[in-house]
Amino acid sequence: MAPNIELKFGPMLIGVFLNMILYGILIIQTLSYYQTYHRDATWIKLFVGYLFILETANSILDMCMMYQPLIQGFGSDTAVANFPTLFMTEPILMALIACPIQLFFAWRIQRITMSIWIPLLICLLALTSCGGGIWTGVMVGIVKTFARKPELHTPALVWFLTSCVADVLITLTLVRSLSQRKTGFSSTDSVIDKIIRTTVQTGMITAICAIGDVAFFMSLPRTALNFLWDLTLSKLYANCLLSTLNARAALNELTKGNPSSNQNRNIIMDPAPTRETRRQTGRYTETRSVPLSPSYELESSKSLGQTQYSSHEDVEYGITVTKVVESRTDPSPRDSW
């Protein structure tokens, strides 16, 4: 009996330990966000608060979940045979955390690409995953025992596979879109490369964790080894999102006062420039750090060496890379007489 108990509650207990470590990191990241980004859009600040509240509830419920079999029901056959009562809250809360984060990234992709189809597909996958997570939570309450754990395969597969596909699609789309924004200026391109690396690291962490959860769940159905992945997944989603939000300040510092960073766009949030916009851009001469709106590009210019500055306030999200455009017009032969 001892090995069975170890395989049931050992992975769950380790998963809760990892969950609590990641919760501590989440607290620091949340405090850093609210201290740094006072001027973000209200809905983004409320969204971060929503995630923190649900993650706090998740950590509390996970500790209570482990208290029941290991302390309250210690030594009883019921504690060994049944899922902890509060275990059903784990997939439900995870779905309510992961789905909005994936929808946020779908919105971000739509702002970058100005396309609706890929964001729409991501939204459908995220909502399907959310439904699968809630379905799994309800089934845990129905199944109740470890012996019937294979009955959770169908809802769990719907939950994890659609979530994994959404994560991979988000990562690949962001990498492709950001790669297309390279300008040829080394400093600007280095910032974009850093954003791409961050995107890959944060996006693939959750995808790999979801794949590991599915693999362990399907290959070892009579054990609880998949809970090593499962109980940490929600914290990974929230921490990855907040690390992306908090990275803006450091990345913006890299673009300040950098003459080669004079691509006047918010490279995370602005639509990609059109050919017409590129033709309208004159000679880049100097850079000034001016926050730009994610909805606009600077298209102002003056002739004969006149320089015009324009600024809009970025209160939503993104890395601001700013330029000042100076356009010069050569005198015509008639003017030279």
C-alpha positions in Angstrom: 0.0 0.0 0.0 2.9 2.4 0.8 4.1 2.7 -2.9 0.5 3.5 -4.0 0.2 6.2 -1.4 3.5 7.7 -2.5 2.4 7.7 -6.1 -0.9 9.3 -5.2 0.0 12.0 -2.8 3.7 12.5 -3.3 3.3 14.2 -6.7 0.4 16.2 -5.5 2.3 17.4 -2.5 5.3 18.4 -4.6 3.0 20.1 -7.1 1.5 22.2 -4.2 5.1 23.1 -3.0 5.9 24.3 -6.6 2.6 26.1 -6.7 3.4 28.1 -3.6 6.9 29.0 -4.8 5.4 30.3 -8.0 2.8 32.2 -6.0 5.6 34.0 -4.1 7.1 35.0 -7.5 3.6 36.1 -8.6 3.2 38.4 -5.6 6.5 40.1 -6.4 5.5 40.5 -10.1 2.1 41.9 -9.2 3.5 44.5 -6.8 6.1 45.4 -9.4 3.4 45.9 -12.1 1.2 48.1 -10.0 4.2 50.2 -8.8 5.6 50.7 -12.3 2.6 50.9 -14.7 0.3 53.4 -13.2 -0.8 54.7 -16.5 -1.9 51.4 -18.1 -5.4 51.1 -19.2 -7.9 50.5 -16.4 -9.1 47.2 -17.9 -5.5 45.8 -17.9 -5.0 46.7 -14.2 -8.3 45.1 -13.4 -7.3 42.1 -15.4 -4.1 41.7 -13.4 -6.1 42.1 -10.1 -8.6 39.4 -11.3 -5.7 37.0 -12.0 -4.1 37.7 -8.6 -7.3 37.1 -6.7 -8.0 33.8 -8.5 -4.4 32.7 -8.0 -4.6 33.5 -4.3 -7.8 31.4 -4.0 -6.1 28.6 -6.0 -3.1 28.5 -3.6 -5.4 28.5 -0.5 -7.6 25.8 -1.9 -4.5 23.7 -2.8 -3.2 23.8 0.8 -6.6 22.9 2.1 -6.9 20.1 -0.4 -3.7 18.5 0.8 -4.6 19.0 4.5 -7.6 16.7 4.1 -5.9 13.4 3.2 -2.6 13.9 4.8 -3.7 15.4 8.2 -7.5 15.2 8.6 -7.9 11.8 7.2 -4.5 10.4 7.9 -4.5 6.6 8.0 -8.0 6.1 6.8 -8.9 4.0 3.7 -11.2 6.8 2.4 -8.4 9.3 2.3 -6.3 6.9 0.3 -9.0 5.8 -2.1 -10.7 9.1 -2.9 -9.7 12.4 -4.5 -9.5 15.2 -2.0 -12.9 17.0 -1.9 -11.4 20.3 -3.0 -9.5 18.8 -5.9 -12.4 19.5 -8.2 -11.7 23.3 -7.8 -8.2 22.9 -9.4 -9.2 22.4 -13.1 -12.0 24.9 -12.8 -9.8 27.7 -11.4 -7.1 26.8 -13.8 -9.5 27.2 -16.8 -10.7 30.5 -15.5 -7.1 31.8 -15.2 -5.7 30.4 -18.5 -8.6 31.3 -20.8 -8.5 35.1 -20.2 -4.8 35.1 -20.5 -5.0 33.4 -23.9 -7.8 35.8 -24.9 -5.5 38.7 -23.9 -2.8 37.4 -26.2 -5.3 36.9 -29.0 -6.2 40.6 -28.6 -2.5 41.5 -28.7 -2.0 39.5 -31.9 -5.0 41.2 -33.5 -3.5 44.6 -32.6 -0.2 43.6 -34.2 -1.3 41.8 -37.3 -4.6 43.6 -37.9 -6.0 40.2 -38.9 -9.0 38.6 -37.3 -8.7 34.9 -38.3 -5.8 33.7 -36.2 -7.0 35.6 -33.1 -10.4 34.1 -33.7 -9.0 30.6 -33.8 -7.0 31.3 -30.6 -10.2 32.5 -29.0 -12.1 29.4 -30.0 -9.3 27.2 -28.7 -9.1 29.1 -25.4 -12.9 28.9 -24.9 -12.9 25.2 -25.7 -10.1 24.6 -23.3 -12.0 26.6 -20.6 -15.1 24.4 -21.2 -12.9 21.3 -21.0 -11.4 22.4 -17.7 -14.8 23.1 -16.1 -16.0 19.7 -17.5 -13.0 18.0 -15.9 -13.7 19.7 -12.5 -17.3 18.5 -12.6 -16.3 15.0 -13.5 -13.8 14.9 -10.6 -16.7 15.5 -8.3 -18.7 12.7 -10.0 -15.8 10.2 -10.3 -14.4 10.8 -6.7 -12.0 7.8 -6.6 -8.5 7.3 -7.9 -9.6 3.9 -9.3 -11.9 5.7 -11.7 -9.3 8.3 -12.8 -9.2 6.9 -16.4 -12.8 8.2 -16.8 -11.4 11.7 -16.7 -9.4 11.1 -19.9 -11.9 12.6 -22.4 -12.6 16.0 -20.6 -8.9 16.3 -19.6 -7.8 15.7 -23.2 -10.2 18.4 -24.5 -8.8 20.7 -21.8 -5.1 20.2 -22.2 -4.8 19.6 -25.9 -6.7 22.7 -27.0 -4.8 24.8 -24.4 -1.5 23.4 -25.7 -2.4 24.2 -29.4 -3.5 27.7 -28.4 -0.2 28.3 -26.6 1.9 27.1 -29.5 -0.2 29.1 -32.0 0.2 32.3 -29.9 3.9 31.8 -29.7 4.5 31.1 -33.4 2.2 34.0 -34.5 3.9 36.5 -32.2 7.4 35.4 -33.3 6.4 35.6 -37.0 4.8 39.0 -36.6 7.6 40.5 -34.5 10.2 39.2 -37.0 8.5 41.1 -39.8 9.0 44.3 -37.8 12.7 44.3 -38.0 14.0 47.5 -39.4 17.6 47.0 -40.4 18.7 49.3 -37.5 20.9 47.1 -35.1 19.6 48.7 -31.9 16.0 48.4 -32.8 16.4 44.9 -34.1 18.2 43.9 -30.9 15.2 45.0 -28.9 12.9 43.1 -31.2 15.1 40.0 -30.8 14.8 40.3 -27.0 11.0 40.5 -27.3 11.0 37.4 -29.5 13.2 35.5 -27.0 10.9 36.5 -24.2 7.8 35.5 -26.2 9.3 32.0 -27.0 10.4 31.4 -23.4 7.1 32.4 -21.8 4.8 30.8 -24.4 6.6 27.5 -24.7 6.9 27.1 -20.9 3.1 26.7 -20.6 2.9 24.6 -23.8 5.5 22.2 -22.6 3.9 22.0 -19.2 0.5 21.2 -20.7 2.1 18.5 -23.0 3.9 17.0 -20.0 0.6 16.9 -18.1 -1.2 15.1 -21.0 1.7 12.7 -21.5 1.8 11.6 -17.9 -1.9 11.5 -17.6 -2.3 9.2 -20.6 0.7 7.0 -20.0 0.3 6.6 -16.2 -3.4 6.7 -15.6 -3.3 4.8 -12.3 -0.8 7.3 -10.7 -0.9 11.0 -9.8 2.4 11.9 -11.5 0.6 14.2 -13.9 -0.2 16.5 -10.9 3.5 17.5 -10.8 2.6 19.5 -13.9 -1.1 20.1 -13.3 -0.8 21.9 -9.9 1.8 24.4 -11.2 0.2 25.2 -14.6 -2.0 28.1 -13.5 0.8 29.9 -11.8 3.0 29.5 -14.9 0.3 31.2 -17.0 -0.1 34.2 -14.7 3.7 34.6 -14.1 4.4 34.4 -17.9 1.8 37.1 -18.5 3.1 39.4 -15.8 6.7 38.9 -16.9 5.7 40.0 -20.3 4.0 43.1 -18.9 6.8 44.0 -16.6 9.5 43.6 -19.2 8.3 46.8 -21.0 10.2 49.2 -18.8 13.5 47.5 -19.3 13.0 47.1 -23.0 11.9 50.8 -23.3 15.2 51.8 -21.6 17.1 50.1 -24.4 15.4 52.4 -27.0 15.9 55.7 -25.3 18.4 58.0 -26.8 19.4 55.4 -29.4 19.9 57.0 -32.8 19.4 53.7 -34.6 16.2 53.0 -32.7 14.3 55.5 -34.7 11.4 53.4 -35.9 8.5 55.5 -34.8 6.2 52.7 -33.8 5.0 50.8 -30.8 6.5 47.5 -32.1 4.3 45.3 -29.9 0.9 47.0 -30.4 1.0 49.0 -33.6 -0.2 47.6 -36.9 2.6 46.7 -39.2 3.5 49.7 -41.5 2.3 49.7 -45.0 4.4 50.4 -48.1 2.9 53.8 -48.4 3.9 54.6 -44.9 7.4 53.6 -45.6 7.5 55.7 -48.7 6.4 58.7 -46.7 9.3 58.3 -44.3 12.2 60.6 -45.0 15.7 60.6 -43.6 16.1 59.6 -39.9 18.2 62.2 -38.1 17.7 62.1 -34.4 15.7 60.4 -31.7 13.7 61.6 -28.8 11.9 59.4 -26.3 8.2 60.2 -26.8 5.5 57.6 -25.8 3.2 56.8 -28.7 -0.3 55.6 -28.9 -0.7 52.0 -30.0 -3.2 53.2 -32.6 -1.0 55.7 -34.5 2.2 56.0 -36.4 4.1 59.2 -36.7 3.7 60.4 -40.2 4.5 64.1 -39.8 7.3 65.8 -41.8 8.4 69.2 -42.9 10.5 70.1 -45.9 13.7 72.1 -46.2 15.3 70.8 -43.1 12.3 71.5 -40.8 11.8 68.9 -38.1 8.4 68.2 -36.5 7.7 66.3 -33.4 4.5 64.5 -32.5 3.5 62.5 -29.5 0.5 60.5 -28.3 0.3 58.8 -24.9 0.6 55.0 -24.7 -1.7 54.0 -21.9 -2.3 50.4 -23.0 0.6 48.1 -23.6 3.8 47.8 -25.5 7.4 48.7 -26.2 7.7 52.2 -27.5 10.3 52.8 -30.1 10.2 56.5 -31.2 11.7 58.5 -34.0 11.7 62.1 -35.2 11.4 62.3 -38.9 13.2 65.0 -40.8 12.4 65.3 -44.5 14.5 67.4 -46.8 13.6 68.6 -50.3 16.4 69.3 -52.8 15.9 72.6 -54.6 14.8 72.3 -58.2 17.0 73.6 -61.0 14.7 76.6 -61.3 15.2 77.6 -57.7 19.0 77.6 -58.1 19.0 80.5 -60.5 
